[in-house]
Amino acid sequence: MCTSHAHEQCEAAQAGAGRRGFLRATALLGAAATASVALPATTAEATPSAWRPDPDSRRFTLAVMPDTQYLFDGPSIDKAPVEASLRYLLEHGRNENIVFLSHLGDLTQNGTKAEVTAISEAFTLLDRRGVGYSVLAGNHDVKSSTTDQRGASPYLDAFGPGRFAGRPAFGGASPDGYNTFHLFRAAGREWMVLALDWRLSAQGYAWAADVLARYPGTPVVLTTHELVVEDDALSAYGQQLWDRLIKDHDQIFLTLNGHYWPAGRATRRNAAGNDVHLHLTNYQNRYFGGAAMIRLYRFDLDRNVIDVETVSPWILGRAAKGLNELERQEIELSGDADRFTVGIDFAERFSGFAPVPARPARPVSRMLVPGTVAYWRFESPAGGTVRDLSGRGNDLTLVTVGGGSLGWSADHHPDQPGHGSLEFEGYKSPLKGAYLRTTDGAPINSATFESGYTIEAFYRLPAGWDPSHHAWSGLVSRTGTGGAAGKTGDDPDEPLATLSLSNDREPQWAMRPFNQEGIVTNWGQETPLETWWHLAVVNDGRHTTLYVEGCPVVRNPRARSVGITSVGLPWLLGGYAYGGRIDQILHGRLGDVRIVERALPVTSFMNR
């Protein structure tokens, strides 16, 4: 914490008691047995034997512990809350995939040898298990306003580079010993925690810049004691740190600091034009000096979010013995600054310093799996004819309606074999656009697929997609009506098969099999605009399953479905016919399309 005579901001009132939901009490109850006040050190030996985070999982947790100084204040020393939090990390490390812990400084109130020794002993719980963690000096740990060139201190004796030497995560320290960096693997890549002293010297800034230069492709979480002072505001020193280090180093995407209260957060745009998330985490002003609360940053690279939660394992662990009035108030910490979600498109955010290599185009020959009856890809503008690359003669011809045209784009699904797509500009009323149809006499026109089939397509809908003008257009359709095939069930004017998009942008496979009079329909979920999607319809000769991005959807009927009824008429790409006439044309981009006369496993889809 800062002293009130030096920083008036420290007199800020407590954060409001926001209520957004009960903290994960059930998950934390497991800590009850090891979080009581008088917990013997040997309890740690009962925790799971190995701290081995999964380095490849795209979900992982970074734990953060802010100012613990009031628990280590002269003759008033209570290690139990800190030990409870550290044991929580050990007990839940596997199911939370906790990869690292960062302490944000002010471990102690006065920086005396006795205080530092006490919290140092608590951290041996992590040392014995080989847990990766970082600490840094706050102003109370060194009792000095001088920079990291201050020299020896009890803090440095206990938490200097010698403590971390030989640890897998330890990357190195500045010559003075007060600044360190740590590297860990998560989500299949390397990450860095850059732990900086509460006051960097010129030498400290130079050292930090050199570390970042040596790891130019590594995303960085910067931890320090003082930076954000309140929502959307930096302290004077925090502004200096921003100007001299953070702003010009795009690798730094998240900063964490304590020192002030209440908790807060800010977002600033760096010199590269990217957001940097700056979070203030400190609970020393709350009951029991914050009770060694920990902040859990749950990274999810599939959902592109960091879910943040603040918990006190010590208080929740005491629930079995009964909580006092103030503890009951602290059992739930769910204000807007304590429990929230940060949205980050990680691949895009890191693309400036660590771009993900684009997947190269794959040769046509690799896509011609056994049973391929048609394969169309669009790596150049479509002329009058689009060749069937399977060699089976199922070529496509261009059909225009109402003066429409068919464009081309280099845009494509990141996992699409061919790098290009056709741009359809269909419109419902009046009908306008262009689509593709198989040539008269193409073998696929009469194919019935009684032994099974797989139909795949990539598509993307633009931001201006309007259901009143663009809904129910077909990606891939078979012409000919149910009535013409003698299938009178349901609407006899519906086509024999169509992979279409509903007014809610739900992919729908609706078709007439040999063994049914009516239409069998598979439904997918709403697919957002401005996003590439891969669809696959797979029939094994008995049942049909629709896949979105290789994942089976929920509305796959159990009805037996054998083959696809045919009256020998063409297939359409980008068009939908009703009553034997073209009724709707796709408004969007269409990538590679492949039809195979057997059921393919997911591992053989074109996006794999």
C-alpha positions as CSV (number, residue, x, y, z in Angstrom):
1,M,0.0,0.0,0.0
2,C,1.1,3.6,-0.3
3,T,1.2,5.9,2.7
4,S,-1.6,8.4,2.9
5,H,0.6,11.5,3.3
6,A,2.4,10.6,0.0
7,H,-0.6,9.7,-2.1
8,E,-4.0,11.1,-1.5
9,Q,-5.5,8.4,-3.7
10,C,-5.0,5.9,-0.9
11,E,-7.9,7.4,1.0
12,A,-10.4,6.1,-1.6
13,A,-13.5,4.5,-0.2
14,Q,-14.2,0.8,-0.3
15,A,-15.4,-0.7,-3.4
16,G,-19.2,-1.2,-3.6
17,A,-20.5,-4.5,-2.6
18,G,-21.7,-5.7,-6.1
19,R,-23.6,-9.0,-6.2
20,R,-23.3,-10.9,-9.5
21,G,-23.4,-14.5,-8.3
22,F,-22.0,-16.8,-5.7
23,L,-18.3,-17.6,-6.0
24,R,-17.4,-21.2,-6.8
25,A,-18.1,-22.4,-3.3
26,T,-18.5,-26.0,-4.2
27,A,-15.1,-26.1,-5.9
28,L,-13.5,-24.3,-3.0
29,L,-15.0,-26.5,-0.3
30,G,-12.1,-28.9,-0.9
31,A,-9.9,-26.3,0.6
32,A,-11.8,-26.4,3.9
33,A,-9.7,-29.2,5.4
34,T,-6.5,-27.3,4.8
35,A,-7.5,-23.7,5.2
36,S,-8.1,-23.3,8.9
37,V,-6.1,-20.9,11.1
38,A,-3.8,-23.4,12.7
39,L,-2.8,-25.4,9.7
40,P,0.4,-27.5,10.1
41,A,2.9,-27.2,7.4
42,T,2.9,-31.0,6.9
43,T,-0.6,-30.7,5.4
44,A,0.9,-29.8,2.1
45,E,2.3,-33.3,1.8
46,A,-1.3,-34.5,1.5
47,T,-1.9,-32.6,-1.7
48,P,-1.5,-34.1,-5.1
49,S,2.0,-35.3,-5.6
50,A,2.9,-33.4,-8.7
51,W,2.4,-29.9,-10.0
52,R,2.4,-30.5,-13.7
53,P,0.2,-28.1,-15.7
54,D,-0.8,-29.1,-19.1
55,P,1.4,-27.1,-21.6
56,D,-0.9,-27.8,-24.6
57,S,-4.4,-27.2,-23.2
58,R,-5.9,-24.0,-24.6
59,R,-7.4,-23.3,-21.1
60,F,-5.1,-22.4,-18.3
61,T,-5.0,-20.2,-15.2
62,L,-2.6,-17.5,-14.0
63,A,-3.0,-16.9,-10.3
64,V,-2.3,-13.5,-8.8
65,M,-1.8,-12.6,-5.1
66,P,-1.8,-8.9,-4.2
67,D,-0.6,-7.0,-1.1
68,T,-0.4,-9.3,2.0
69,Q,1.4,-6.8,4.2
70,Y,-1.1,-6.6,7.0
71,L,-0.6,-10.3,7.7
72,F,3.1,-9.7,8.2
73,D,3.3,-6.6,10.4
74,G,5.9,-6.6,13.2
75,P,4.6,-8.7,16.1
76,S,1.4,-9.3,14.2
77,I,2.2,-12.2,11.9
78,D,-0.4,-14.7,10.6
79,K,0.7,-17.0,7.8
80,A,-2.5,-19.0,7.7
81,P,-4.3,-17.1,5.0
82,V,-1.3,-17.1,2.7
83,E,-0.7,-20.8,3.3
84,A,-4.4,-21.5,2.6
85,S,-4.2,-19.7,-0.7
86,L,-1.0,-21.5,-1.7
87,R,-2.4,-24.8,-0.7
88,Y,-5.5,-24.0,-2.8
89,L,-3.2,-23.6,-5.8
90,L,-1.6,-27.0,-5.1
91,E,-4.9,-28.8,-4.6
92,H,-6.6,-27.3,-7.6
93,G,-3.6,-27.0,-9.9
94,R,-4.6,-29.9,-12.0
95,N,-8.3,-29.2,-12.6
96,E,-7.7,-25.4,-12.9
97,N,-4.5,-26.0,-15.0
98,I,-2.7,-23.4,-12.9
99,V,0.5,-22.5,-14.7
100,F,2.0,-19.7,-12.6
101,L,1.5,-17.5,-9.6
102,S,2.5,-13.8,-9.4
103,H,2.7,-11.8,-6.2
104,L,2.3,-8.1,-6.7
105,G,4.5,-6.8,-3.9
106,D,4.1,-5.5,-0.4
107,L,4.5,-8.9,0.9
108,T,5.2,-7.4,4.3
109,Q,4.4,-4.2,6.2
110,N,7.9,-3.1,7.3
111,G,10.3,-5.2,5.3
112,T,12.1,-6.5,8.5
113,K,13.9,-9.8,8.5
114,A,11.4,-11.4,10.8
115,E,8.5,-10.4,8.5
116,V,10.2,-11.5,5.3
117,T,11.3,-14.7,6.9
118,A,7.7,-15.6,7.9
119,I,6.3,-15.1,4.4
120,S,9.3,-16.8,2.9
121,E,8.5,-19.8,4.9
122,A,5.0,-19.8,3.6
123,F,6.2,-19.8,0.0
124,T,8.3,-22.9,0.6
125,L,5.0,-24.8,0.1
126,L,5.4,-23.9,-3.5
127,D,9.1,-24.5,-3.6
128,R,8.7,-28.1,-2.4
129,R,6.4,-28.8,-5.3
130,G,8.3,-26.9,-8.0
131,V,5.5,-24.5,-8.7
132,G,6.4,-21.6,-10.9
133,Y,5.9,-18.2,-9.3
134,S,7.3,-14.7,-9.1
135,V,7.4,-12.0,-6.4
136,L,8.5,-8.4,-6.6
137,A,9.3,-5.7,-4.1
138,G,6.7,-3.2,-3.1
139,N,7.5,0.0,-1.2
140,H,6.8,-1.6,2.2
141,D,9.1,-4.5,1.4
142,V,12.1,-2.2,1.0
143,K,11.0,0.8,3.1
144,S,12.6,3.0,0.6
145,S,11.6,5.4,-2.2
146,T,14.9,4.6,-4.0
147,T,15.0,2.6,-7.2
148,D,16.1,-1.0,-7.8
149,Q,19.7,0.1,-7.3
150,R,19.1,0.3,-3.5
151,G,21.4,-2.6,-2.7
152,A,20.9,-5.3,0.0
153,S,17.7,-5.9,1.9
154,P,16.0,-8.7,3.8
155,Y,13.6,-9.0,0.8
156,L,16.5,-9.6,-1.6
157,D,18.1,-12.1,0.8
158,A,14.9,-14.1,0.8
159,F,13.4,-13.6,-2.7
160,G,16.5,-12.7,-4.8
161,P,17.6,-14.6,-7.9
162,G,19.2,-17.3,-5.8
163,R,15.8,-18.5,-4.7
164,F,14.7,-19.2,-8.3
165,A,18.0,-20.4,-9.8
166,G,17.5,-23.7,-11.5
167,R,13.7,-23.5,-11.6
168,P,12.2,-24.4,-15.0
169,A,10.2,-21.2,-15.3
170,F,13.0,-18.8,-14.1
171,G,14.4,-16.9,-17.0
172,G,16.8,-14.5,-15.2
173,A,17.2,-11.4,-13.1
174,S,18.6,-7.9,-13.5
175,P,22.1,-7.4,-12.0
176,D,20.6,-5.7,-8.9
177,G,18.4,-8.8,-8.3
178,Y,15.1,-6.8,-7.9
179,N,13.7,-7.5,-11.4
180,T,13.1,-11.0,-12.8
181,F,11.4,-12.6,-15.8
182,H,9.8,-16.0,-16.0
183,L,8.8,-18.2,-18.9
184,F,6.2,-20.9,-19.0
185,R,4.4,-23.0,-21.6
186,A,0.6,-22.9,-22.0
187,A,-1.7,-23.4,-24.9
188,G,1.2,-24.8,-26.9
189,R,3.3,-21.7,-26.8
190,E,5.7,-19.7,-24.5
191,W,4.5,-16.9,-22.3
192,M,6.4,-14.5,-20.0
193,V,5.8,-12.9,-16.7
194,L,8.0,-9.8,-16.4
195,A,8.1,-9.0,-12.6
196,L,9.4,-5.4,-12.0
197,D,10.5,-3.6,-8.9
198,W,8.2,-0.9,-7.6
199,R,10.7,1.8,-8.9
200,L,12.7,1.1,-12.0
201,S,16.0,2.8,-12.5
202,A,17.5,3.7,-15.9
203,Q,19.3,0.4,-15.6
204,G,16.1,-1.4,-14.8
205,Y,14.4,0.1,-17.9
206,A,17.3,-0.9,-20.1
207,W,17.3,-4.4,-18.6
208,A,13.6,-4.9,-19.2
209,A,13.8,-3.6,-22.8
210,D,16.7,-6.0,-23.4
211,V,14.6,-9.0,-22.1
212,L,11.7,-8.1,-24.3
213,A,14.1,-7.8,-27.3
214,R,15.5,-11.3,-26.6
215,Y,12.0,-12.8,-26.7
216,P,10.4,-10.9,-29.5
217,G,7.6,-13.4,-30.2
218,T,6.6,-14.1,-26.6
219,P,3.4,-12.5,-25.2
220,V,4.1,-10.8,-21.8
221,V,2.2,-10.2,-18.6
222,L,3.9,-7.4,-16.8
223,T,3.6,-7.3,-13.0
224,T,4.6,-4.5,-10.8
225,H,3.5,-2.9,-7.6
226,E,2.3,0.5,-8.8
227,L,0.7,1.4,-12.1
228,V,-3.1,1.8,-12.1
229,V,-4.4,4.0,-9.3
230,E,-8.1,3.8,-10.1
231,D,-10.4,3.0,-13.0
232,D,-8.9,4.5,-16.2
233,A,-6.2,6.4,-14.4
234,L,-2.4,5.8,-13.9
235,S,-0.3,7.1,-11.1
236,A,2.6,9.5,-12.0
237,Y,5.0,6.6,-11.8
238,G,2.6,4.4,-13.7
239,Q,2.5,6.9,-16.5
240,Q,6.3,6.9,-16.6
241,L,6.3,3.1,-16.8
242,W,3.7,3.3,-19.6
243,D,5.7,5.9,-21.5
244,R,9.1,4.4,-21.1
245,L,8.4,0.7,-21.5
246,I,4.8,-0.6,-22.0
247,K,3.6,1.7,-24.8
248,D,6.3,0.8,-27.3
249,H,6.4,-3.0,-26.6
250,D,3.4,-4.6,-28.2
251,Q,4.2,-7.9,-26.5
252,I,2.9,-6.5,-23.2
253,F,-0.9,-7.2,-23.4
254,L,-1.8,-7.3,-19.7
255,T,-0.4,-5.6,-16.6
256,L,-1.1,-6.4,-13.0
257,N,-0.4,-4.2,-10.0
258,G,-1.5,-3.7,-6.4
259,H,-0.5,-0.7,-4.1
260,Y,-3.8,1.2,-4.3
261,W,-7.4,0.3,-3.6
262,P,-10.2,-0.3,-4.4
263,A,-9.6,-2.8,-7.3
264,G,-10.0,-1.2,-10.8
265,R,-9.0,-1.6,-14.4
266,A,-8.1,0.4,-17.4
267,T,-7.5,-0.1,-21.1
268,R,-5.0,1.9,-23.1
269,R,-4.0,1.8,-26.8
270,N,-0.3,1.2,-27.3
271,A,1.9,2.6,-30.1
272,A,1.0,-0.4,-32.3
273,G,-2.7,0.5,-32.0
274,N,-3.5,-2.5,-29.8
275,D,-5.3,-2.6,-26.4
276,V,-3.3,-3.2,-23.2
277,H,-5.4,-4.3,-20.3
278,L,-4.2,-2.7,-17.0
279,H,-5.6,-4.2,-13.8
280,L,-5.3,-3.0,-10.2
281,T,-5.7,-5.8,-7.7
282,N,-5.6,-5.0,-4.0
283,Y,-7.8,-6.1,-1.0
284,Q,-5.7,-5.1,2.0
285,N,-8.4,-2.6,3.0
286,R,-10.9,-5.4,3.4
287,Y,-11.4,-7.7,6.4
288,F,-8.3,-9.5,7.7
289,G,-6.1,-7.5,5.4
290,G,-7.7,-9.1,2.4
291,A,-7.2,-12.6,3.9
292,A,-4.6,-13.4,1.2
293,M,-7.2,-13.3,-1.6
294,I,-6.1,-14.6,-4.9
295,R,-7.2,-13.4,-8.4
296,L,-7.6,-16.3,-10.9
297,Y,-7.1,-15.3,-14.5
298,R,-8.6,-18.2,-16.5
299,F,-7.4,-18.0,-20.1
300,D,-9.5,-19.7,-22.8
301,L,-7.9,-19.4,-26.2
302,D,-10.9,-21.1,-27.9
303,R,-13.4,-18.6,-26.6
304,N,-10.9,-15.7,-26.8
305,V,-11.5,-14.6,-23.2
306,I,-9.9,-14.3,-19.8
307,D,-12.4,-15.1,-17.1
308,V,-11.4,-13.4,-13.9
309,E,-12.4,-14.3,-10.4
310,T,-11.3,-13.3,-6.9
311,V,-11.4,-15.7,-4.0
312,S,-10.2,-16.2,-0.5
313,P,-9.6,-19.9,0.2
314,W,-8.9,-19.1,3.8
315,I,-12.3,-17.6,4.5
316,L,-14.2,-20.2,2.4
317,G,-12.2,-22.9,4.1
318,R,-13.3,-21.7,7.5
319,A,-17.0,-22.1,6.6
320,A,-17.2,-25.5,8.2
321,K,-16.4,-24.0,11.5
322,G,-18.9,-21.1,11.1
323,L,-18.1,-17.7,9.8
324,N,-18.2,-14.4,11.8
325,E,-20.2,-11.4,10.5
326,L,-17.4,-9.9,8.5
327,E,-16.3,-13.2,7.0
328,R,-19.8,-13.7,5.8
329,Q,-19.6,-10.4,3.9
330,E,-16.4,-11.5,2.3
331,I,-17.4,-15.0,1.3
332,E,-18.7,-13.5,-2.0
333,L,-16.6,-11.0,-3.9
334,S,-18.3,-10.3,-7.2
335,G,-18.1,-6.6,-7.9
336,D,-17.4,-5.4,-11.4
337,A,-13.8,-5.0,-10.6
338,D,-13.5,-8.4,-8.9
339,R,-15.3,-10.8,-11.2
340,F,-15.3,-10.1,-14.9
341,T,-14.4,-11.3,-18.4
342,V,-11.9,-9.7,-20.7
343,G,-12.4,-10.4,-24.4
344,I,-9.2,-10.8,-26.4
345,D,-8.8,-12.3,-29.9
346,F,-5.4,-13.7,-29.0
347,A,-4.3,-14.6,-32.5
348,E,-5.1,-11.1,-33.8
349,R,-3.7,-9.4,-30.7
350,F,-0.4,-11.2,-31.0
351,S,-0.2,-11.1,-34.8
352,G,2.0,-8.0,-34.8
353,F,4.9,-9.7,-32.9
354,A,4.0,-13.4,-33.3
355,P,1.9,-13.9,-36.3
356,V,0.4,-17.4,-36.8
357,P,1.6,-18.7,-40.1
358,A,-1.2,-19.1,-42.7
359,R,-1.9,-22.7,-43.5
360,P,-0.6,-23.2,-47.0
361,A,-2.9,-24.4,-49.8
362,R,-3.0,-28.2,-50.2
363,P,-2.7,-29.9,-53.6
364,V,-5.8,-31.1,-55.3
365,S,-4.5,-34.7,-55.2
366,R,-4.6,-34.7,-51.4
367,M,-8.3,-33.9,-51.5
368,L,-9.3,-36.7,-53.8
369,V,-10.0,-39.3,-51.2
370,P,-11.4,-42.6,-52.4
371,G,-15.0,-42.2,-53.5
372,T,-14.7,-38.5,-54.5
373,V,-17.3,-37.8,-57.2
374,A,-16.9,-34.0,-57.4
375,Y,-14.5,-31.5,-56.1
376,W,-14.7,-27.8,-56.9
377,R,-12.3,-25.1,-55.7
378,F,-12.1,-21.4,-56.7
379,E,-8.6,-20.1,-56.7
380,S,-9.3,-17.8,-59.6
381,P,-12.4,-16.0,-61.0
382,A,-15.0,-18.3,-62.5
383,G,-15.4,-18.1,-66.3
384,G,-18.1,-19.8,-68.2
385,T,-17.1,-23.2,-66.8
386,V,-15.7,-24.4,-63.5
387,R,-13.9,-27.8,-63.8
388,D,-14.6,-30.7,-61.6
389,L,-11.2,-31.5,-60.2
390,S,-12.1,-35.0,-59.3
391,G,-11.8,-36.0,-62.9
392,R,-15.3,-37.5,-62.9
393,G,-16.7,-34.9,-65.4
394,N,-19.1,-33.0,-63.1
395,D,-18.2,-29.6,-64.4
396,L,-20.2,-26.4,-63.5
397,T,-21.6,-23.7,-65.8
398,L,-22.4,-20.1,-64.8
399,V,-26.0,-19.0,-64.8
400,T,-26.9,-15.3,-64.4
401,V,-30.3,-13.9,-63.3
402,G,-31.5,-10.3,-63.6
403,G,-28.1,-9.1,-64.8
404,G,-26.3,-10.4,-61.8
405,S,-22.7,-11.5,-61.7
406,L,-20.3,-13.7,-59.8
407,G,-17.3,-12.2,-58.2
408,W,-14.1,-13.7,-56.8
409,S,-12.1,-13.1,-53.6
410,A,-8.8,-14.4,-52.2
411,D,-10.6,-14.6,-48.8
412,H,-11.0,-18.2,-47.5
413,H,-11.5,-20.3,-44.4
414,P,-8.1,-20.6,-42.7
415,D,-8.3,-24.4,-43.0
416,Q,-9.6,-24.5,-46.5
417,P,-7.5,-26.5,-49.0
418,G,-7.9,-24.0,-51.8
419,H,-7.1,-20.3,-51.3
420,G,-10.0,-18.5,-52.8
421,S,-13.8,-18.2,-52.9
422,L,-16.6,-17.1,-55.2
423,E,-18.6,-14.1,-54.1
424,F,-22.3,-14.5,-54.7
425,E,-24.5,-11.4,-54.6
426,G,-28.0,-12.9,-54.6
427,Y,-31.1,-10.9,-53.9
428,K,-34.7,-12.2,-53.4
429,S,-37.1,-9.6,-54.7
430,P,-36.6,-8.9,-57.5
431,L,-34.6,-12.0,-58.0
432,K,-31.0,-11.2,-59.1
433,G,-27.6,-12.8,-59.0
434,A,-25.6,-15.6,-60.4
435,Y,-25.1,-19.3,-59.5
436,L,-23.5,-22.5,-60.8
437,R,-25.1,-25.7,-62.1
438,T,-23.7,-29.0,-63.2
439,T,-23.8,-29.5,-66.9
440,D,-26.6,-31.6,-68.5
441,G,-25.6,-35.2,-68.5
442,A,-23.0,-34.8,-65.7
443,P,-22.7,-38.2,-63.9
444,I,-23.5,-36.7,-60.5
445,N,-27.0,-35.7,-61.7
446,S,-28.2,-39.3,-61.6
447,A,-26.1,-40.5,-58.6
448,T,-28.3,-41.8,-55.8
449,F,-25.7,-42.4,-53.0
450,E,-27.4,-45.5,-51.5
451,S,-24.2,-46.6,-49.8
452,G,-23.7,-43.2,-48.1
453,Y,-22.3,-39.8,-48.9
454,T,-20.3,-36.8,-47.5
455,I,-21.1,-33.3,-48.8
456,E,-18.7,-30.5,-47.6
457,A,-18.7,-26.8,-48.2
458,F,-17.1,-23.7,-46.8
459,Y,-19.0,-20.4,-46.6
460,R,-19.0,-16.9,-45.1
461,L,-21.9,-14.4,-44.9
462,P,-21.2,-10.7,-45.1
463,A,-22.2,-8.1,-42.5
464,G,-25.0,-6.8,-44.7
465,W,-26.7,-10.2,-44.9
466,D,-30.5,-9.5,-44.6
467,P,-32.9,-12.4,-43.9
468,S,-35.7,-10.7,-45.7
469,H,-33.7,-10.8,-49.0
470,H,-31.1,-13.5,-48.5
471,A,-32.6,-16.3,-46.3
472,W,-33.0,-19.9,-47.6
473,S,-30.5,-19.6,-50.3
474,G,-28.7,-22.9,-51.1
475,L,-25.1,-23.6,-50.7
476,V,-25.4,-27.0,-52.5
477,S,-28.7,-28.2,-53.9
478,R,-30.1,-30.9,-56.1
479,T,-32.8,-29.8,-58.5
480,G,-36.0,-31.7,-59.2
481,T,-39.0,-31.7,-57.0
482,G,-40.5,-34.2,-54.7
483,G,-43.6,-34.3,-56.8
484,A,-41.6,-35.1,-59.9
485,A,-40.0,-38.0,-58.1
486,G,-43.3,-39.3,-56.9
487,K,-42.6,-38.2,-53.3
488,T,-45.8,-36.5,-52.2
489,G,-45.0,-36.2,-48.5
490,D,-44.6,-32.7,-47.1
491,D,-44.4,-29.9,-49.8
492,P,-44.1,-31.6,-53.2
493,D,-42.5,-28.5,-54.7
494,E,-39.5,-28.6,-52.4
495,P,-36.3,-29.7,-54.1
496,L,-34.9,-33.2,-53.7
497,A,-32.0,-32.1,-51.5
498,T,-30.7,-28.7,-50.3
499,L,-28.0,-27.5,-47.9
500,S,-29.4,-24.1,-47.2
501,L,-29.2,-21.3,-44.7
502,S,-32.4,-20.3,-42.8
503,N,-33.5,-16.7,-41.9
504,D,-31.5,-17.2,-38.6
505,R,-28.5,-18.3,-40.6
506,E,-28.9,-21.9,-39.4
507,P,-27.5,-24.5,-41.8
508,Q,-30.2,-26.9,-42.9
509,W,-29.9,-30.2,-44.8
510,A,-33.3,-31.1,-46.1
511,M,-33.7,-34.0,-48.5
512,R,-35.8,-36.9,-49.7
513,P,-34.3,-40.3,-49.2
514,F,-35.4,-43.4,-51.0
515,N,-37.0,-44.9,-47.9
516,Q,-39.2,-41.9,-47.0
517,E,-42.1,-40.1,-48.7
518,G,-41.4,-36.9,-46.8
519,I,-38.4,-34.7,-46.1
520,V,-35.7,-35.6,-43.6
521,T,-34.1,-32.5,-42.1
522,N,-30.9,-31.9,-40.1
523,W,-30.5,-28.5,-38.4
524,G,-27.4,-26.6,-37.2
525,Q,-27.1,-23.6,-34.9
526,E,-27.0,-19.9,-35.9
527,T,-23.7,-19.1,-37.6
528,P,-22.5,-15.5,-37.1
529,L,-21.7,-13.2,-39.9
530,E,-18.3,-12.2,-41.1
531,T,-17.0,-15.7,-40.1
532,W,-15.9,-18.6,-42.2
533,W,-17.7,-21.9,-41.5
534,H,-17.2,-25.5,-42.7
535,L,-20.2,-27.7,-43.1
536,A,-20.3,-31.5,-43.6
537,V,-23.3,-33.7,-44.2
538,V,-22.4,-37.4,-43.6
539,N,-24.7,-40.3,-44.3
540,D,-23.5,-43.9,-43.6
541,G,-26.2,-45.5,-45.6
542,R,-28.6,-45.5,-42.7
543,H,-28.5,-42.2,-40.8
544,T,-27.4,-38.6,-41.6
545,T,-25.3,-36.3,-39.4
546,L,-24.7,-32.6,-39.9
547,Y,-21.3,-31.2,-38.7
548,V,-20.4,-27.6,-38.2
549,E,-16.6,-27.0,-37.9
550,G,-16.2,-30.8,-37.5
551,C,-18.7,-30.9,-34.5
552,P,-22.0,-32.8,-34.7
553,V,-25.0,-30.6,-34.2
554,V,-27.9,-31.4,-31.8
555,R,-30.8,-31.7,-34.2
556,N,-29.7,-34.8,-36.2
557,P,-32.8,-37.0,-36.7
558,R,-32.7,-40.6,-35.8
559,A,-34.9,-41.5,-38.7
560,R,-33.5,-44.0,-41.2
561,S,-32.3,-42.3,-44.3
562,V,-31.1,-44.2,-47.4
563,G,-29.7,-42.5,-50.5
564,I,-30.8,-39.2,-52.2
565,T,-33.7,-39.3,-54.6
566,S,-32.9,-38.2,-58.1
567,V,-34.7,-37.4,-61.3
568,G,-31.5,-36.9,-63.3
569,L,-31.4,-33.1,-63.0
570,P,-28.4,-30.8,-62.2
571,W,-27.0,-29.9,-58.9
572,L,-26.6,-26.2,-58.0
573,L,-23.9,-24.2,-56.1
574,G,-25.2,-21.0,-54.6
575,G,-28.7,-21.5,-55.9
576,Y,-32.0,-22.9,-54.6
577,A,-34.9,-24.0,-56.8
578,Y,-38.6,-24.3,-55.7
579,G,-41.3,-25.7,-57.9
580,G,-38.6,-26.5,-60.5
581,R,-37.6,-22.8,-60.8
582,I,-34.7,-20.9,-59.3
583,D,-36.1,-19.1,-56.3
584,Q,-33.2,-17.8,-54.3
585,I,-29.5,-17.1,-54.8
586,L,-26.7,-17.1,-52.2
587,H,-25.5,-13.8,-50.8
588,G,-22.1,-14.6,-49.4
589,R,-18.8,-16.3,-50.2
590,L,-18.5,-20.0,-51.1
591,G,-15.2,-21.9,-50.8
592,D,-14.2,-25.4,-51.7
593,V,-17.1,-27.9,-52.2
594,R,-16.5,-31.7,-52.2
595,I,-19.0,-34.6,-52.6
596,V,-17.8,-38.2,-51.7
597,E,-19.9,-41.3,-52.3
598,R,-19.3,-42.7,-48.8
599,A,-19.3,-41.6,-45.2
600,L,-16.1,-39.9,-44.2
601,P,-14.8,-39.7,-40.6
602,V,-14.2,-36.2,-39.2
603,T,-10.5,-36.7,-39.5
604,S,-10.9,-36.8,-43.3
605,F,-12.9,-33.6,-43.6
606,M,-11.3,-30.9,-45.8
607,N,-10.7,-28.6,-42.8
608,R,-8.5,-31.2,-41.1
